[in-house]
Amino acid sequence: MTPVETKQQIRKILIANLGPTVRELRQDLGYTVGDFAKDIGVARHAIDSCEKQQGIPTMVNLAVIAMGFGMTLAELCQAVMDRIARERQKGEQS
């Protein structure tokens, strides 16, 4: 596997798991997409496209999103990694 193929695989995995993680955390706080975006000062489109697995927000937006959840960027990344691990475990049990 080439570095480019590896990068593409990592991107797919991140997109597939970041969106659901952000959606779950946002919903746990009782926010709509629009209200959350407005409260943290990020474009609604950035949150929406992330949650719909259409892209990855910029590093700055990820840090602001994490702060909106009361977490650090590292904690948000860990939440995504935990989700990836859970999904892999489910796949292995099937």
C-alpha positions in Angstrom: 0.0 0.0 0.0 1.4 3.4 -0.9 1.4 6.4 1.4 -1.3 8.0 -0.8 -3.6 5.0 -0.5 -2.9 4.9 3.3 -3.8 8.6 3.5 -7.1 8.0 1.6 -8.0 5.1 3.9 -7.3 7.2 7.0 -9.4 10.0 5.6 -12.4 7.7 4.9 -12.2 6.2 8.4 -12.0 9.7 10.0 -14.9 11.1 8.0 -17.0 8.0 8.8 -16.4 8.3 12.5 -16.0 12.1 13.2 -19.4 13.0 11.9 -21.4 10.5 14.1 -19.2 11.5 17.1 -19.9 15.2 16.7 -23.6 14.5 16.1 -23.8 12.4 19.3 -22.0 14.9 21.4 -24.1 17.8 20.1 -27.3 16.0 20.6 -26.3 15.0 24.1 -26.0 18.7 24.9 -29.5 19.3 23.4 -28.3 21.5 20.5 -29.6 21.7 17.0 -27.0 22.1 14.3 -27.8 25.7 13.8 -27.9 26.6 17.4 -24.6 24.9 18.1 -22.9 26.5 15.1 -24.1 29.9 16.2 -23.1 29.5 19.8 -19.5 28.4 18.9 -19.1 30.8 16.0 -18.6 28.2 13.3 -20.5 28.2 10.0 -23.5 25.9 10.1 -22.3 24.3 6.9 -19.1 23.2 8.6 -21.0 21.3 11.3 -23.6 20.0 8.9 -21.1 18.7 6.3 -19.0 17.1 9.1 -22.0 15.3 10.6 -23.2 14.2 7.2 -19.7 12.7 6.6 -19.1 15.0 3.6 -15.8 16.4 4.9 -13.4 17.1 7.7 -13.5 20.6 9.4 -10.3 22.6 9.5 -8.1 22.2 12.5 -9.2 25.5 13.9 -12.9 24.6 13.5 -12.3 21.2 15.1 -10.7 22.9 18.1 -13.6 25.3 18.4 -16.1 22.4 18.1 -14.2 20.5 20.9 -14.4 23.6 23.1 -18.1 23.8 22.4 -18.4 20.4 23.9 -16.2 21.4 26.9 -13.3 19.2 25.7 -9.9 19.7 24.3 -9.1 18.9 20.7 -7.1 15.8 22.0 -10.2 14.6 23.9 -12.4 15.0 20.8 -9.8 13.0 18.8 -9.8 10.4 21.5 -13.6 10.2 21.4 -13.3 9.6 17.6 -10.6 6.9 18.1 -12.8 5.2 20.8 -15.7 5.1 18.3 -13.4 3.6 15.6 -12.2 0.9 18.1 -15.8 0.1 19.0 -16.8 -0.2 15.3 -13.8 -2.5 14.6 -14.8 -4.7 17.6 -18.3 -5.0 16.3 -17.0 -6.0 12.9 -14.8 -8.7 14.5 -17.6 -10.1 16.5 -19.9 -10.5 13.5 
